Amino acid sequence: MARNGAFGESDEAGTPDNPVLITAAQLSVEEQHKARVRKYMTIMAFRFPALIFAAIAYGIWENGWISMLIIGASIPLPWIAVLIANDRPPRTKDEPSRYDGRRHNSGALEAGTHHTIEG
């Protein structure tokens, strides 16, 4: 039976009665890389203006604490940008998990008697 019984009766994907859906396809590796680079550049683009804004804020209010607060907020931006840029797309339900939940009793560390040599 097709995915939608009203449109056909073929089980094979890619037939006129059961077309292949590509809307759920993942982005290519190049497109994923471009998106990560864009995220990185967007976040890092706020770092230099934050230093300029700190200087302007000091000139306006003559308060070093406000400027230091602005600079302090810009310090973790590179770390955040790298973490976000290196993040991979979320796993799909079809992607296998590496952990299968079984306990492996390989017997590599067996309990037993140990003999010592005295001499």
Contact map, one row per residue, 1 for C-alpha under 8 A:
11111001111000000000000000000000000000000000000000000000000000000000000000000000000000000000000000000000000000000000000
11111011111100001100000000000000000000000000000000000000000000000000000000000000000000000000000000000000000000000000000
11111000001000000100000000000000000000000000000000000000000000000000000000000000000000000000000000000000000000000000000
11111111000000000000000000000000000000000000000000000000000000000000000000000000000000000000000000000000000000000000000
11111111100000000000000000000000000000000000000000000000000000000000000000000000000000000000000000000000000000000000000
00011111000000000000000000000000000000000000000000000000000000000000000000000000000000000000000000000000000000000000000
01011111100000001100000000000000000000000000000000000000000000000000000000000000000000000000000000000000000000000000000
11011111110000001100000000000000000000000000000000000000000000000000000000000000000000000000000000000000000000000000000
11001011111000001000000000000000000000000000000000000000000000000000000000000000000000000000000000000000000000000000000
11000001111100101100000000000000000000000000000000000000000000000000000000000000000000000000000000000000000000000000000
11100000111110000100000000000000000000000000000000000000000000000000000000000000000000000000000000000000000000000000000
01000000011111100100000000000000000000000000000000000000000000000000000000000000000000000000000000000000000000000000000
00000000001111100111000000000000000000000000000000000000000000000000000000000000000000000000000000000000000000000000000
00000000000111110111000000000000000000000000000000000000000000000000000000000000000000000000000000000000000000000000000
00000000010111111111000000000000000000000000000000000000000000000000000000000000000000000000000000000000000000000000000
00000000000001111110000000000000000000000000000000000000000000000000000000000000000000000000000000000000000000000000000
01000011110000111110000000000000000000000000000000000000000000000000000000000000000000000000000000000000000000000000000
01100011011111111111000000000000000000000000000000000000000000000000000000000000000000000000000000000000000000000000000
00000000000011111111100000000000000000000000000000000000000000000000000000000000000000000000000000000000000000000000000
00000000000011100111110000000000000000000000000000000000000000000000000000000000000000000000000000000000000000000000000
00000000000000000011111100000000000000000000000000000000000000000000000000000000000000000000000000000000000000000000000
00000000000000000001111110000000000000000000000000000000000000000000000000000000000000000000000000000000000000000000000
00000000000000000000111110000000000000000000000000000000000000000000000000000000000000000000000000000000000000000000000
00000000000000000000111111000000000000000000000000000000000000000000000000000000000000000000000000000000000000000000000
00000000000000000000011111100000000000000000000000000000000000000000000000000000000000000000000000000000000000000000000
00000000000000000000000111110000000000000000000000000000000000000000000000000000000000000000000000000000000000000000000
00000000000000000000000011111011000000000000000000000000000000000000000000000000000000000000000000000000000000000000000
00000000000000000000000001111111000000000000000000000000000000000000000000000000000000000000000000000000000000000000000
00000000000000000000000000111111100000000000000000000000000000000000000000000000000000000000000000000000000000000000000
00000000000000000000000000011111110000000000000000000000000000000000000000000000000000000000000000000000000000000000000
00000000000000000000000000111111111000000000000000000000000000000000000000000000000000000000000000000000000000000000000
00000000000000000000000000111111111100000000000000000000000000000000000000000000000000000000000000000000000000000000000
00000000000000000000000000001111111110000000000000000000000000000000000000000000000000000000000000000000000000000000000
00000000000000000000000000000111111111000000000000000000000000000000000000000000000000000000000000000000000000000000000
00000000000000000000000000000011111111100000000000000000000000000000000000000000000000000000000000000000000000000000000
00000000000000000000000000000001111111110000000000000000000000000000000000000000000111000000000000000000000000000000000
00000000000000000000000000000000111111111000000000000000000000000000000000000000000010000000000000000000000000000000000
00000000000000000000000000000000011111111100000000000000000000000000000000000000000000000000000000000000000000000000000
00000000000000000000000000000000001111111110000000000000000000000000000000000000100110000000000000000000000000000000000
00000000000000000000000000000000000111111111000000000000000000000000000000000000110110000000000000000000000000000000000
00000000000000000000000000000000000011111111100000000000000000000000000000000000100000000000000000000000000000000000000
00000000000000000000000000000000000001111111110000000000000000000000000000000000000000000000000000000000000000000000000
00000000000000000000000000000000000000111111111000000000000000000000000000001100100000000000000000000000000000000000000
00000000000000000000000000000000000000011111111100000000000000000000000000001100100000000000000000000000000000000000000
00000000000000000000000000000000000000001111111110000000000000000000000000000000000000000000000000000000000000000000000
00000000000000000000000000000000000000000111111111000000000000000000000001000000000000000000000000000000000000000000000
00000000000000000000000000000000000000000011111111100000000000000000000001001000000000000000000000000000000000000000000
00000000000000000000000000000000000000000001111111110000000000000000000000000000000000000000000000000000000000000000000
00000000000000000000000000000000000000000000111111111000000000000000000000000000000000000000000000000000000000000000000
00000000000000000000000000000000000000000000011111111100000000000000011001000000000000000000000000000000000000000000000
00000000000000000000000000000000000000000000001111111110000000000000011001000000000000000000000000000000000000000000000
00000000000000000000000000000000000000000000000111111111000000000000000000000000000000000000000000000000000000000000000
00000000000000000000000000000000000000000000000011111111100000000010010000000000000000000000000000000000000000000000000
00000000000000000000000000000000000000000000000001111111110000000111011000000000000000000000000000000000000000000000000
00000000000000000000000000000000000000000000000000111111111000000010000000000000000000000000000000000000000000000000000
00000000000000000000000000000000000000000000000000011111111100000000000000000000000000000000000000000000000000000000000
00000000000000000000000000000000000000000000000000001111111111100110000000000000000000000000000000000000000000000000000
00000000000000000000000000000000000000000000000000000111111111110110000000000000000000000000000000000000000000000000000
00000000000000000000000000000000000000000000000000000011111111000000000000000000000000000000000000000000000000000000000
00000000000000000000000000000000000000000000000000000001111111000000000000000000000000000000000000000000000000000000000
00000000000000000000000000000000000000000000000000000000111111100000000000000000000000000000000000000000000000000000000
00000000000000000000000000000000000000000000000000000000111111110000000000000000000000000000000000000000000000000000000
00000000000000000000000000000000000000000000000000000000110011111110000000000000000000000000000000000000000000000000000
00000000000000000000000000000000000000000000000000000000010001111111000000000000000000000000000000000000000000000000000
00000000000000000000000000000000000000000000000000000000000000111111100000000000000000000000000000000000000000000000000
00000000000000000000000000000000000000000000000000000100110000111111110000000000000000000000000000000000000000000000000
00000000000000000000000000000000000000000000000000001110110000111111111000000000000000000000000000000000000000000000000
00000000000000000000000000000000000000000000000000000100000000011111111100000000000000000000000000000000000000000000000
00000000000000000000000000000000000000000000000000000000000000001111111110000000000000000000000000000000000000000000000
00000000000000000000000000000000000000000000000001101100000000000111111111000000000000000000000000000000000000000000000
00000000000000000000000000000000000000000000000001100100000000000011111111100000000000000000000000000000000000000000000
00000000000000000000000000000000000000000000000000000000000000000001111111110000000000000000000000000000000000000000000
00000000000000000000000000000000000000000000000000000000000000000000111111111000000000000000000000000000000000000000000
00000000000000000000000000000000000000000000011001100000000000000000011111111000000000000000000000000000000000000000000
00000000000000000000000000000000000000000000000000000000000000000000001111111100000000000000000000000000000000000000000
00000000000000000000000000000000000000000000000000000000000000000000000111111111000000000000000000000000000000000000000
00000000000000000000000000000000000000000011001000000000000000000000000011111111100000000000000000000000000000000000000
00000000000000000000000000000000000000000011000000000000000000000000000000111111110000000000000000000000000000000000000
00000000000000000000000000000000000000000000000000000000000000000000000000011111111000000000000000000000000000000000000
00000000000000000000000000000000000000000000000000000000000000000000000000011111111100000000000000000000000000000000000
00000000000000000000000000000000000000111011000000000000000000000000000000001111111110000000000000000000000000000000000
00000000000000000000000000000000000000010000000000000000000000000000000000000111111111000000000000000000000000000000000
00000000000000000000000000000000000000000000000000000000000000000000000000000011111111100000000000000000000000000000000
00000000000000000000000000000000000100110000000000000000000000000000000000000001111111100000000000000000000000000000000
00000000000000000000000000000000000110110000000000000000000000000000000000000000111111100000000000000000000000000000000
00000000000000000000000000000000000100000000000000000000000000000000000000000000011111110000000000000000000000000000000
00000000000000000000000000000000000000000000000000000000000000000000000000000000001111111000000000000000000000000000000
00000000000000000000000000000000000000000000000000000000000000000000000000000000000001111100000000000000000000000000000
00000000000000000000000000000000000000000000000000000000000000000000000000000000000000111110000000000000000000000000000
00000000000000000000000000000000000000000000000000000000000000000000000000000000000000011111000000000000000000000000000
00000000000000000000000000000000000000000000000000000000000000000000000000000000000000001111101000000000000000000000000
00000000000000000000000000000000000000000000000000000000000000000000000000000000000000000111111000000000000000000000000
00000000000000000000000000000000000000000000000000000000000000000000000000000000000000000011111100000000000000000000000
00000000000000000000000000000000000000000000000000000000000000000000000000000000000000000001111100000000000000000000000
00000000000000000000000000000000000000000000000000000000000000000000000000000000000000000011111110000000000000000000000
00000000000000000000000000000000000000000000000000000000000000000000000000000000000000000000111111000000000000000000000
00000000000000000000000000000000000000000000000000000000000000000000000000000000000000000000001111110000000000000000000
00000000000000000000000000000000000000000000000000000000000000000000000000000000000000000000000111110000000000000000000
00000000000000000000000000000000000000000000000000000000000000000000000000000000000000000000000011111000000000000000000
00000000000000000000000000000000000000000000000000000000000000000000000000000000000000000000000011111100000000000000000
00000000000000000000000000000000000000000000000000000000000000000000000000000000000000000000000000111110000000000000000
00000000000000000000000000000000000000000000000000000000000000000000000000000000000000000000000000011111000000000000000
00000000000000000000000000000000000000000000000000000000000000000000000000000000000000000000000000001111100000000000000
00000000000000000000000000000000000000000000000000000000000000000000000000000000000000000000000000000111110000000000000
00000000000000000000000000000000000000000000000000000000000000000000000000000000000000000000000000000011111000000000000
00000000000000000000000000000000000000000000000000000000000000000000000000000000000000000000000000000001111100000000000
00000000000000000000000000000000000000000000000000000000000000000000000000000000000000000000000000000000111111000000000
00000000000000000000000000000000000000000000000000000000000000000000000000000000000000000000000000000000011111000000000
00000000000000000000000000000000000000000000000000000000000000000000000000000000000000000000000000000000001111100000000
00000000000000000000000000000000000000000000000000000000000000000000000000000000000000000000000000000000001111110000000
00000000000000000000000000000000000000000000000000000000000000000000000000000000000000000000000000000000000011111000000
00000000000000000000000000000000000000000000000000000000000000000000000000000000000000000000000000000000000001111100000
00000000000000000000000000000000000000000000000000000000000000000000000000000000000000000000000000000000000000111110000
00000000000000000000000000000000000000000000000000000000000000000000000000000000000000000000000000000000000000011111000
00000000000000000000000000000000000000000000000000000000000000000000000000000000000000000000000000000000000000001111100
00000000000000000000000000000000000000000000000000000000000000000000000000000000000000000000000000000000000000000111110
00000000000000000000000000000000000000000000000000000000000000000000000000000000000000000000000000000000000000000011111
00000000000000000000000000000000000000000000000000000000000000000000000000000000000000000000000000000000000000000001111
00000000000000000000000000000000000000000000000000000000000000000000000000000000000000000000000000000000000000000000111
